[in-house]
Amino acid sequence: ISYTCVKHTLREEAPNIHLPSVCLPDTPLTSEGHRVAAAFKAAAAELQGSEVKPAVIDVTTEKGLAKKLHASGQPSIRLYLSGDVTNPALCPVPQSSASILTWLQRRAGTSADLIADLSQLEAIDDLIVVGFFKELNHELVQVFYAAAIDLPDVRFALTQDDEVISKYTVTQDVVLLLKKSQLIQTYRMKPETPKEELVVFISVYQMDPVTEYNGQTASQILGSPVLNHALLFVNKSSEDFREIFSAFHNAAEAFRLKILFVLVNVDEHRNGRLMEYFRVRHFDAPHIRLVNLTDQITYQMLSETLNEESIKQFCQSYLEGKAKVNHTQ
């Protein structure tokens, strides 16, 4: 399930070269579809003259090829290597053309910067994932690199600098999420740590405990590896908004990695389709729904009191399979 759905389109190029291609909708593009198309077009311009040959495949006219490539679902970008059409690499949904270029560069082997000293790290304002490893040729570093490929919109770096290690009082084989050199979260890697677990950790903690649903955050929300979503439908201009949001935010902290907390402003007309999907009307707010993106089943909070404790109880009952299914959808 996604909050919005589209179909797709695609065009074939030379079969014996590195070929990234984009799948675009044959129905009118959503805002995300337009963004993916624009990002691919801009990246293609940057790739002119390189060994990577961009292409677009239109499934409305190349139906045989589309069937062969299994081109369906959401807009996607795929990398075909040396004519192998059976096992393409799928690019994560890009935020920009830079995302696509970074993804290609990391696949080629440049997955993380090397932080040489503390001043270099403190000069970085954006979110950064920093790995502290005793040996840079260790298997755990390869897991770190693999996670970086899956998260091209996030900056990755490695360091063995003693001053950096001292500032954050970390041991080896630890991954830190930092923003403006401030610690957000720590993840300790183990010999058996899979790439997928590290990707989930970074994906969750790079987001705020509560994310407002809008055109800029929709792809991040829908692309989250956390498939349980708690949606707070609320009027942000209401007198009790701050109190309700505070309770929702505090509850969110207790369910990180288990439930993604999303705020939906009912006073924003662009959220009308989302409200229609969940059959939530403007006067129903404030209102909380839980949905699992795998089975599309939604659950409604029965308590009329929206405080931290009642929200936590609702979320816990959902995780224990005791929440009431919403039968109005």
N, C-alpha and C positions, 0 to 999 in steps of 0.2 A: 504494500500500500504506500501511497504518497499522498500528501495533502492536495497535490494537483497531478494530473497524469497527461502524457502526450504520446503520440506515435512517432515513427522516424523515417529519415531519408538518407541516402548515400551514393559515389562514382569511382570507378577502378582506374588505377595507374599501373606503371611498370611493375611486373611481378617479382623482379630479382634484386630489389633494392630496399633499403630501410624506408618504410612507408607509413607515416601516421595518417590516419584518415578520420573524418568526423562523421557521425551519424546525426542527422538533423530531421526534425519532424516534417511529415507530409501534411499535417494539419497546421493551423496557424500556431506559430511559435509562442510559447509562454515567455515571460520575462527572463526566466532562467535559460530557456532555449536560445533566445536572442543573445544573452551574455556568452554562452558557450560558443555560438557561431562567431561572434565578434572576437572572442579570445583566440579562437582557432585561426581566423583570418589574419589577425595581427601577428600571431606566432609564425604563420606560414610566410609572411613577408620577411620576418627576421631570419628564416631558415633558407631563404633564397641563396643558391650557390653552395650550400652544404651538401653532405651526402644524404641528408634526410629529405625525402621528397613528399611534400604534403599533397593530399588529395581529398576530394569530397565525393561520396558515392550516394546517388539519389535512388532510393529504393522504389520510388514511384515509376522510374523508367528502367532501372537495372534490377528487375525483380528476381531474375535467375541468380544474379550475383548476390543479392541481398539474402536469398534463401541459403546459398552456399556459405555465406559469412554469418548466418544466424543474426542478421541485423534487425533487432526489434527492441522495444523497451524505451527507456529514457535516452535523451541525447547523450552520445558517448564519443570518446576519442580513443582510437586503437592504434597500436604500433605493430606493424607487420614486418618481420625481419627476414631478409633474404628470400622472399617469395613464399614463406610459410604462412598459409592462410588458415591453418587449423588451430594455431595456438598464439593468438595475438596478445600483447600486453595491453591491459586496459588502464588508461590514464584516469586518476581520480578526478571527479568533477572539478574543473578549474575555476578559480576565482578571477583569473586574468590570464593574459598571454604569458606573463612571467611564470605563472604556475606550470604551464605546458613546457616552456623552455627549461625550467628548473628540473622538472620531471625527467626530461630527456637527458639533461646533463648528469643527473644523479644515476640514471641507468647506465650511463657511459663510465661511471666510476667516481665522480666528484660528489660525494654525498654529504660532507660536513667540512666546515671551516676548522682551522686549527687556532685555538686561542693561546697566544704566547705569553701574555701577561694580564694582570688584573685591569689595568687601564684600558686595554682593548675590549674587555668584556663590559666594563662600566660605560663605555661609549655607545653601547647598543641599547636603543630604546624599545625596540619591538620585542615581542615574545621570542624567546630562544630556548632551545632544548640543548643542554650541555651534558656531555658524557664524560665521566671521570673513570679512566681505565688504566690499570697498571701496565698492561701490554697492549699496544695498538694493533697487534696482529692476532689478538685473542678472538675466539669464536663469538664472544659477547659483542665485540665491536662489529662483527658482520651482521648480527641481529640488529644493532643500532643503525647501521647503514641501510638495511632492508626496510626498517621503519621509516627512515628519512625518504626513501623512494615513494612510499605510500602517502606521505604527507608533504607534498611539494610547496604548500603555502606556509609551512613552518620552517624557521631557520634552525639548523642543526650545527653543533660545534663540538669539538673534542678539546680537552686540555689535560696536561699533566703538570701544570704550573703550581709550584708549592704555595705561592701567595694566594692564588684562587682557592686551592684546596683548604688553606688555613682560614680564609674568610668565611667559607660556608661549612667549616668543620665536618667535612665529609671524608669517608674512606673510599677505597677504590671500588670500581664496578657499581657506581651509582649514577643515576640520571636525574638532573635537576631541571625543573621548569622555572625560568626566570623572566621577569619583565622589569625593565629599567633597573636591572641588577638586583631586584628584590625577589626573594624566594617565594614561589607560588606553591610548589609541591615537590616532594622527593619520591623517587622510585628506585628501589634496590633490586638490581638484576641478579639472577641466580643462574647456575649452569643450564638449568632446564627451561629458562624463560623463553617462550616463543615470541616471534615478532608480533603476532596478532595481539598478544596481551599488552605489549609496550605501546602499540598503535592505539588501542582502546584507552589506555591511561592518558596518553598525550591528547588524544581527541577530546576526551571529557574535560580535562583540567585546563585546556587552552580556552575553554568557554567559561563565561561567568556561571555561577550557580543557577541563575535564572536568565534566560535569553528571550528577548522580545521578538516575536515573529514579524518579519517584514521582508521586503524584496532583497535586502542585503544579507539577511541571516537565514533565509528559507533553505538554501542548499546545504548550509552547515548543519541546520537542525535535522533535515531529512537524511543527510548523509552520515549522521552520528551512528556509531556502532551500538549505542544504547537504544534499544527498540521500544522500551516502555516510556511513554511520554505523558507527563501531567500538564494539562493545559488550563491555565487560569484565564477565564474570560472576564475582563474587568474594564470599567470606564476609568481611564487614567486621570480624568478631570473631576472624578467624584471626591467628596470630602473625606471619605474613609479609605481612599486609595493607599496612602502611605502605610496605614496600619495593616491593611490586607496584604500589601506587597511585602512588608517586613515579615509577617507570619509565613508567607509562601517562601520567601528567601531563606529564612531560618530552617524551615522544613527541608528545603532543597539540599542544604549542607549535609543533612543526615542520610541522604539517599544517592550521593554521588556514585557513579559507576553502575547504579541499578535503575534509576529513573531520571530522565531528562526533564527539567522543569522549564516550561515555555509560557510566556505571557502573551495574551492576545488582547489588544485594545479594541473593545467593541465600538468605540467612537471613531475608529479609522475605517473609512468606507472601503478601502482596498482589502479589508479582511472579511468582506461580505460573503465571498464564496466559501471561505473556511468556516464561517459561522453557519452558513447554509448546510454545509456537509455534516456538521455536528448537530444541526437543528437547534442551535442556540440563538435566541432572539436578544435584541438589545436590552430589553427589560428583564431578562433572566440573570444578567450580571449583578453582582459577582457570582461566578459559577465555576466549578472545577470538574473537568473530565479527565479520565485516564484512558489511554488507548495503546494497544500493542500493534506496531506496524507490520507484524507478521500475520496475525490472524484477523486484523481489522476490527476486533471486538472492542467496544468502548464501555466504560464503567462510569457511573455518576456518583458524586459525593452526596450522600443523603442529609448530612448535617447542615443545618441552616447557619450554624456558627462557623465562620472561617477564622480560626486562630491556629497558632502553630501546632498545638496538641491535636486538634481535630484533623488537620491536614496530614499530620504524621500517622494518625490512626488509620485514616483512609488509605494512605499509601502502603502501610504495613499490611492491612487487610487484603489489598490487591495482590501484593507479593505472596501472601499466604493462600491465595485463591478464594478468599471469602467476600470479596467486593461484589456489589450488585451490578449485573449487566444492564446496560441501558437498552431497552427494547424499542425505543422510538425511532431507531435508525434502520 
